[in-house]
């Protein structure tokens, strides 16, 4: 049977926090924490693991700074500190180190060996191209 975490390798203990709404954008779409962090160019699961590791008070301050950087949600412009306080309450309490390690390693590493496989494929293509060029130039004699 296939691994149920294959399509979603992230810990589910962050779901309550990540999928919490932070408000509506100027187009009327509900923005969640996961979409806000992604729009800021951050990996949502790694950032959440980092917030949990900081502890609730430091996480609230960091989250307030992140929310202030997202100007497209009018309610965050006026009250990002309250939103940070409310959202920080949704962070899991004292996660086990293995869960935090898994969340940060999954986010930081991605698929193991992907970049190595790409470089190997490019090297093979380069060698084949060189063989083709040398073979084509030597066949005219």
C-alpha positions as CSV (number, residue, x, y, z in Angstrom):
1,X,0.0,0.0,0.0
2,X,1.2,3.5,-0.8
3,X,2.5,5.8,1.9
4,X,-0.3,8.1,2.9
5,X,2.2,10.9,3.5
6,X,3.7,10.7,0.0
7,X,1.7,13.6,-1.4
8,X,1.8,15.6,1.8
9,X,5.0,15.0,3.7
10,X,4.4,17.8,6.2
11,X,3.4,17.4,9.7
12,X,-0.4,17.8,10.3
13,X,0.1,19.4,13.7
14,X,0.7,22.8,11.9
15,X,-2.5,22.6,9.9
16,X,-4.7,24.5,12.4
17,X,-2.2,27.4,12.3
18,X,-1.3,27.3,8.6
19,X,-4.9,27.2,7.3
20,X,-6.2,29.8,9.6
21,X,-7.6,32.9,7.8
22,X,-5.8,36.2,8.3
23,X,-8.3,38.3,6.4
24,X,-9.5,39.1,2.9
25,X,-7.3,40.7,0.3
26,X,-8.5,43.8,-1.7
27,X,-10.1,41.4,-4.3
28,X,-12.2,39.7,-1.6
29,X,-10.3,36.5,-1.4
30,X,-9.7,34.9,2.0
31,X,-6.0,34.8,2.7
32,X,-4.7,32.0,5.0
33,X,-1.4,31.9,6.9
34,X,0.0,29.4,4.4
35,X,-0.8,31.6,1.4
36,X,0.5,34.7,3.1
37,X,3.8,33.1,4.0
38,X,4.1,31.7,0.4
39,X,3.3,35.1,-1.0
40,X,6.2,36.5,1.1
41,X,8.5,33.9,-0.5
42,X,8.8,31.8,2.6
43,X,8.3,28.1,3.0
44,X,5.2,27.9,5.2
45,X,6.1,24.7,7.0
46,X,9.7,25.7,7.7
47,X,8.6,29.1,8.9
48,X,6.0,27.5,11.2
49,X,8.6,25.1,12.6
50,X,10.9,28.1,13.3
51,X,8.0,30.0,15.0
52,X,7.3,27.0,17.2
53,X,11.0,26.7,18.1
54,X,11.1,30.3,19.1
55,X,8.4,30.0,21.8
56,X,5.0,31.7,21.9
57,X,6.1,35.3,22.8
58,X,8.9,35.5,20.3
59,X,6.8,33.8,17.7
60,X,4.1,36.4,18.2
61,X,6.6,39.2,17.6
62,X,8.1,37.5,14.5
63,X,4.6,36.8,13.2
64,X,3.6,40.5,13.8
65,X,6.5,41.6,11.6
66,X,5.6,39.1,8.9
67,X,2.0,40.2,8.9
68,X,3.0,43.9,8.7
69,X,5.0,43.0,5.5
70,X,1.8,42.0,3.7
71,X,0.0,45.2,2.7
72,X,-2.7,43.6,0.5
73,X,-5.0,42.6,3.4
74,X,-6.7,45.8,4.9
75,X,-7.4,44.3,8.3
76,X,-3.7,43.4,8.7
77,X,-2.7,47.0,7.9
78,X,-4.7,48.3,10.8
79,X,-4.3,45.5,13.4
80,X,-1.5,43.1,12.6
81,X,-0.5,42.9,16.3
82,X,-3.9,41.5,17.3
83,X,-3.8,39.1,14.4
84,X,-0.3,37.9,15.4
85,X,-1.5,37.4,19.0
86,X,-4.5,35.3,17.9
87,X,-2.6,33.3,15.3
88,X,0.3,32.6,17.7
89,X,-2.3,30.8,20.0
90,X,-2.9,28.3,17.1
91,X,0.8,27.2,17.1
92,X,1.3,23.8,18.7
93,X,2.8,23.8,22.2
94,X,6.3,22.5,22.6
95,X,6.4,20.2,19.6
96,X,8.7,17.2,19.8
97,X,12.1,17.9,18.4
98,X,11.6,15.1,15.8
99,X,8.6,16.8,14.4
100,X,10.4,20.1,14.1
101,X,13.4,18.5,12.7
102,X,11.3,16.7,10.1
103,X,9.5,19.9,9.1
104,X,12.6,21.9,8.7
105,X,14.5,19.1,6.9
106,X,11.7,18.5,4.5
107,X,11.5,22.1,3.7
108,X,15.2,22.7,3.4
109,X,16.2,19.6,1.5
110,X,13.3,18.9,-0.8
111,X,13.8,15.9,-2.9
112,X,17.1,14.3,-2.2
113,X,19.5,14.0,-5.1
114,X,17.4,16.1,-7.5
115,X,20.1,18.6,-8.3
116,X,22.7,15.8,-8.6
117,X,20.5,14.0,-11.1
118,X,20.0,17.2,-13.1
119,X,23.8,17.7,-13.3
120,X,24.4,14.1,-14.3
121,X,21.8,14.4,-17.1
122,X,23.4,17.6,-18.4
123,X,26.8,15.9,-18.4
124,X,25.5,13.0,-20.4
125,X,23.9,15.3,-22.9
126,X,27.1,17.3,-23.2
127,X,29.2,14.1,-23.8
128,X,26.7,12.8,-26.4
129,X,26.7,16.2,-28.1
130,X,30.5,16.2,-28.2
131,X,30.5,12.7,-29.7
132,X,28.0,13.7,-32.3
133,X,30.1,16.8,-33.3
134,X,33.4,14.8,-33.4
135,X,31.8,11.9,-35.3
136,X,30.1,14.3,-37.8
137,X,33.4,16.1,-38.6
138,X,35.4,12.8,-39.0
139,X,32.9,11.1,-41.3
140,X,33.8,13.3,-44.4
141,X,37.2,11.8,-45.0
